[in-house]
Amino acid sequence: MKRIVSLAKRASAVLTLCAATAIALPAQTLTTLDTFDYTDGAYPYAGLVQATNGDLYGTTASGAASGYGTVFKITLSGTLTTLHTFEGTDGNSPNGLVQATNGDFYGTTYGGGASNDGTVFKITPSGTLTTLYSFCSQSGCTDGEEPYAGLVQATNGDFYGTTEAGGANDGGTVFKITPSGTLTTLYSFCAQSGCTDGEYPLAGLVQATNGDLYGTTLAGGANDQGTVFKITPSGTLTTLYSFCSQSCADGEEPYAGLVQATNGDFYGTTQSGGANFVGTVFRITPDGMLTTLYSFCSQSGCTDGENPRAALVQAANGDFYGTAYLGGANNGGTVFKITPSGTLTTLYSFCSQSGCTDGEYPYAGLVQATNGTFYGTTVFGGADLGTVFSLAVGLGPFVKTLPTSGKVGETVEILGSDLTGAASVSFNGTAATFALVSRYLITTTVPAGATTGKVQVVIPSRTLSSNVPYRVLP
C-alpha cells in the first residue's frame, strides 16, 4: 500500500507566469518563547491557534512520557502548559487544532486509535480529551486512514477534513464529522482513471464565501503532481487545476492548504516545482485560473527560502505571511511576507544564533494574534526538538470574530488583545449590543440591518477593526 508520508518520515523530516523580485530586509526581532526538551513534547509540526481566552494552543507530534505527542497551551509571553499526553489508544502524532463555536478544540491524529490509523478528538481548554472517531473502522478502510491535517468547522456546525490514505481507492478521502462524532465519507480520491481527480490530500480544507470547500492533493491530477479542488458540503468534487501543466514552472506537490483572501481569490504554496524547482507561491481564482506569483530560490544561495510546506495567512494589513521549510541565510528556513501581487520579502532566517537556539526548519505556518504579532513553531532547533516563537513586524492590534459569518441574530464572539473599557461594537457601521466577558473576549449578536463588512470595537485608546470582513448570511 503506497504512502506519501509516514510517522518515521515525520520524525526525521530534515533529511512562472509572473515572477517577482524578492527583497531582503534586515533581520526582524524574533523571540523564542519555548524550546521543547521531550519531557514537554517534541517536533511541533503543526501550527498554533489563538483561543478566545487569548492564549495559543498547539500540538507536538512526539515526546512526553509516551512518546506519542501532546496538546499544549502557551501564553503570549511564553508560559507553556502540557494539557494532554497521548497514549496511543487515544491517538498518536496529533495534527493542528481548531477552536469550535462551543469553545472546545477539535483535531486529528495521524496514528493511534482503535485501528492505529488515526483519530478525530475534541479537547476542552483545560485538557479533557474525548476520542470521537477511529479511522479504518470500516472494512478495507473505506472511511479513510491517517489524517495528516486538522479540521475546519463549516457554517453548518459540522467539521470537514481529509485523510492522506484509505477510502474506496486508497487515495485518501474528504470526510464530514459532527461535533458528537458521526463520520460521513464524502469523497474517495483516485476515483478516476489515472487518479486525474487527485491523490493523497495532505492538507486541510477551507470553506469559501460561496459555501464550498477548497483544498489540495499532493499527487494525482492530469500530471500526477497534485491538484487544487473544490467540493460541496454534500460531496460533489471538481478538480480545478492540475500542477506541472507548464513544464512544472507552475509548481508541484502542494503540501499545504489554501487561504481565501479578502479579494475572493485563493493563495497557496507548492513545496517543489517553479522556475527553480524548490517551490512556489500561487494565486488561483474560485473557478481555477492559476497564476504563479513567486518561485523560491530566486536569490543567490536561496536566501529567500526553499520548499514551503505550510499555508499562508493573510494579515490585517492585506499582505500574506508564511514560512519556507529550508533555505534562508543559514539554510534553516525562513519567515517571509508576500504582497497579493507577488513581491516577496524575507523577514527572518532561522538558525541565525549559535547552535540554532532560535529554531530550525519551520514546517507549519503562522498565526497572527490579535496583538498584531505573528507566532509559529519550528520542528528542530532550540533544545534540538523544536521551538515556539514570536515575530513582531510592526503591525498593530485588531479583533477576530468567531465565526467569520452568520445570520442576523446569531451569536458572535470577538477576540482581542485588550478590550477593557469597550464602548461600542458595530457590524459594517450597524451598532450591536454586546457584553464584555473578559479583557480578551466580547460576546454579541449580529444586529438587524447588518451587512457584510468589518466589525469594529471602540476602546478608550483606539478603534479596532476585524482582520477580515464579517459575512452576513441571508
N, C-alpha and C positions, 0 to 999 in steps of 0.2 A: 504494500500500500504506500503510494507516494506521499511524501510530506515535504512541505517547503520549510517549515520551522519546527524545531524540536526543543524540548526543555534543555537538553545538553547544549544546543546552539545558543539558547538564550543566556545560559550561564557563562559562555565563552565567546561573546559576541565581538570581542576586539579582534580577534583573529582578523535650425532655430528659425522660428518665423520672425521673431522680433527679439534680438538680444540687446540688453542694456549694459552699460558700464558699471562695474562695482566701484564703490567709493569706500576707502578705508578711513576710519576715524581713529583718533587717539583712544586708547583703552578706556572703557567705561568703568565706573566703580561697581565692582561685584563683591557681594558679601556672602561668604559660606555660612549658612545658618546651622547646618548639622552635617556631620560626617558619620556614615554607618560603620559599625565595627563588628557586625554579625550578630552580636547579642541583641541588638535592636533592629535587626534586619540587614539585608544585603541586596545590592543590584536593583535600585528603583527604576525599572524600565518604563513605568507608566508616569504620566504627568499628574499634576495636582488639581484639586478643585477647591474653590473658596466656598465655605459654607455660610449659612445665614447667621452663625454666631461670630463670623469674622475670621475664624481660623481656617487653615488649609488642611485638607485630608488627602492621603495618598496610600500607596502600597509599595511593598518590596517583594521581588519575585522569589527571594530566598532568605536564608538567615533565621535568626531567633532559635529557640530551643529545638524545634522540629526540623529546621532547615527548609520548610515549605512556604515561608513568606509571611508577611504581616500586613495589617492595616494600621496606619498611624495618623495622628493629627499633629500639627506643628503650628505654633503661633507665628505671627508675622515677625516677631522678634527672635524666634528660633528655639523655643522650648518644645521639645518633641515628647510625645506620649504614645507608647505602643498600645493600641486598643484591642487587637486580636492577633493571635498567632495561629496560623493554620496547622492542622494536624493530619492532613491527607484525606481523611474521610469527609471532611467539610470543605475540601479543596486544596489545591496545590498550585503555586505560582499565580497569584492574583493579577488581574489587569486593572485598568483605571476605574474610577468611581463616578457616579452621577448622583447628585442630591435630588430626590424626588420632591414633589409638591407636598407630600406628607411629612417631610423633614428627615426621613431616613435616607441612607445611601444604598444604592444598588450597584452590583458589579458582577464580574465573571472571573472564574479561574481557568487557567489553561489545562490543568490536570486535576487529579483527585476526584472526589465524589464517589458515588456508588459503583461506577464502572471505570474509574480512573481516567475519564475522558473530559473532565471539566464540569463546572457547575455555574449556576446563577445563584447569587446570595443577596440578602439585604443585611444591613448592619446599622444599628442606631448610632447617633452621635456619641453615645457613651460607651459603645463597644459590644452590644449584644448582637450576635450574628445568628442568622437563620438561613439554612440552605433551602432554596426554593425549588431547584431542579438539578438533576444529574444527567448530563448528556450521555448518549449511547444507551438510553433506556429502552429503545425500540430495536427490534431485530434488524441486524445489518447497519445499525447506527444511522437509520434514515432520518432521525431527528437531529443529526449533526454531532461533531466531535471537535474538541479542542478550540474553544473560542479564544481568539488572540487579542480581542479589543473589548472595550467597555460597551455600555448601553446608552441609548438615547430615549428619554421619555417623550412620547408624542403628545399632541394636543388632546388625543382621546384618553390619556391617562395610562395607556399601556407602554411597555418598553419594547424596543426593537434592537436587534443585534445580529451579528454574524458568527458563524463557526468557520474555522480555517478548513476543516475536512468534514467527512461524513456527508450525509444526505443521500438521496437516491442514487447519485452517480459518483459519490466520494470526491466531489469537487468543492465541497463547502455549501453552506446554507445561509439564507436570511430567515430569521425567526421573530416571532412576537411572543411576549410573555406578559401575563397580567401581574399586577403587584402581589397577588396571592400565590402565583407560581404555575398557572396553567399555560403551557407552551404550545404554540402552533408553528409548524414549519411552513413558511410562506413560499420559499423557492429553493430548489436544489440546483446548484450550478453544474455546468458541463452537460446540460440537457440537450444541447445542440451538437451536431456532428462537428468534431474538431474543437469542441469547447469554445465556439465563437461567442457564446454568451458570457464567457469569463470563467475563471477557476481560481480557487484559493483566496477568498476575501479575508485579508488580514486585518483590515481597518474597520472601524465602526461606521455608523451611518449619521447623516444629518437630515433633519426634517426641514424642507424648504418652505417658503412662504406660500407655495401652491398646495401644500399638504402632502406632497410626495416625499419619499426618502431617497437620498442620493448617496452613492458610495463608490468604492473602487475594488478591483480584484488585482492580485499580484501577477497572475498569469492568465492564460486564455485570451480570448478575443481573436480577431482576424489574423494577428501576427504572433500570438502566444506570448505577448509581452505585457499583458494587463489591459484593463478596461476602466472606463467610467460608466456607471449605470444608474438608472433610476428605477424605483419600484413603488407601486402604490401600497397604501396600508393593507390592502386586501391581497397583494401578492403578484400583480402583473408587472413583469420586469421588461425594461427596454435597455438595450446596450446603446449608449450614446456615443462612445468613442473607443477605438482600439489603438493602443500605443504602438510605437515603432511603425507608424504609417508613412513617415518621411525619412527613411533611412535611419530611423531612431533618433533623429535630431529633435523630435518632439518628446523624447523621454521613453523610459522603460521601467516597468516594475514599480508601480506606486505602492509603497508600504503603508502610506498614511491615508486618512480620510480627507474630506473636503470641508471648507468653511464657506457659507454663503455670505457674501459681502452685502453692505447696505445698498450697492448698486444693482443687486439681484443676481449677479454672476457668482460662480463658484471659483475658489482658488485652492490650489493644492501643490503637492510636490511629487516628483519621482526620484527614486534612490539611485537610478542609473540612467544611461542614455543622455541625450542632449549633445551639444556641439563637442563636448569634451568627455563624454561617456561616464560622467560621475554624478548625474542628477540635474534636475531642473525645477523651476517654479513655473506653474502654468495657470492660465485662466480658461474657464470653459463656461459657455452660456447654458441656460437650462435646456436648450434644445440640442446641445452637443457640438457647438463650434469652438474648437480649442485654439488657443494662442500660447506659444511658449514665450514666457516673459524673461526668463534668465536661465543660462546654463552655467553651472558651477565649475570651478577651476578655470575661471576666465582671467585670473591673475597669476603671475609667476609664483610657482610653489604652492598653488591652490590656497593662498592665504584667505580667500573668500569662502572656503569651505568645500566639503565633498560629501556626497551620499546622505542627503537629508532623508530621515526616516520618520518624520513627525509632521502632524498637521500644523497649519498656520493659525494664528489668532489675529483677528482684526482689532486693533486697539481703538481707544476712544478718539484718537486723532485721525482715524481713517486709514493709516498705514497698517501693513501686516508685519508681524514679528514671528520668527521661527528659529529653529536650530538646525545645524548641519552636524551629522554624527562624527565626521572626520574632517581633516583639513584645518585651515587656520594657520596662524603664525607658528604654532608649536605642534601641529597635527593632532591636537586633542579635541577638535571640534570647535564650532563657533555658535554665537548668537548673532542673528542678522535682522535687519529691517529691509523691507522692500515696499515700494510705493505701488499703488494699483496699476500704474503704467509700466513698472518693471525696473526702476532704479534701485539697486541693492547697495546697502551699506553694512559693512561688517562692524558689529558693535563690541564684540568680545571674542578673544581666542583663549580657549581653555588650556590648562597646563602652562599658564603664564607664571606660576610660582614654583619654586624648587620643590621637587617631589610631587608635583601636581596636586598640592593641597587645596587648590581652588576647584578641583574636579577635572574629570576627563571623560570624553565621549557622551555628550548629551543625546540620548536616544529618544526621549519624549519631547513634546512641545512645551510651550509656555502657557501660563495663565496670568492675565493682568488683574491684580487685585484692585479693589475699589480705592486704594490709596494712590493708584497710578503706577505702582511698581510692578515689575514682572518677577515671577517666581517659577522655578523649574528644578529639574533633577539631572544629575549625571550618573551613569552606571558604574564608573570607576573613578579613581582619584579620591582625594580626601584621605581617609584612613585605608584607602585602596578598594573599598567596597561601595563607593558612591556617595553622593552629597545631595543636599537641598540647598539651593542658592537663591539670592535675590539680586536683581539688576535694576537700578534706578536710572532712567534715561531722561528725566526732567519733565515727565508728563504729570498733570495734576489729577486730583481725585475726581471721582464720578460715582454714579449709582448704577446698580444692576437690578433688573426685575426678574422675579421667578414666579411664573414662567414669563416668556417674552411675548406671549399672545394670549388672547382670551376674549370672551364676550362681555358685554355690559352687565354689571352686577357680580362678576366673578372676582374671587379674592386674588390679590397680588401681594407678594412680599417684595419689599425694596431693601436691598442690601447696600450699606455704605460704610466708610471707614470711621466716620464720626457724625452721627445725625442728631446729636444733642441740641435741643432748642429748635427743632424743625418747626417752621411757621406755616408752611403750606406745601401741598402736593398737587400737581396738575398733570393731566394727560393731554399732550399737544395743546396746551392752553386751557383745557377744561378742568376746573377745580374739582378735587376729590376729598372726601372725608378720610381721615387716617388716624392711626394710633401708633405712638412711639413705643415699641416693645423694649428696645434696648438702644444703646448708642450705635449699634450696628444694624438695627432692623426696624423697619416700619411695615405695618400691615395696612392695606387699603382695599378698595373695590373699584373696578372700572366704572366711572361715573356715566350717567346718561348723557348722551350727546358727544361722548369722546370719539375722537378719530385717530387714525394711525399716526404716530409721531413720537417724539422724545417725551419721556417722563421727566419732570423737573421737581426738585425738592429745594425749597428755600430754607437755608440755615442762617444763623446770625452772621457768619463771615462771608457767605457767597451763595450763589445758586448752582446746584449740582444737576447735571443732565445725565440721562441714561446713556450707556455706551452704544446701544442700538435702539432703533425706534421700537416702541411697543405697538404690536399689530392688533388692532381691534377687529375681532371676527364678527361676521354677520349673525 
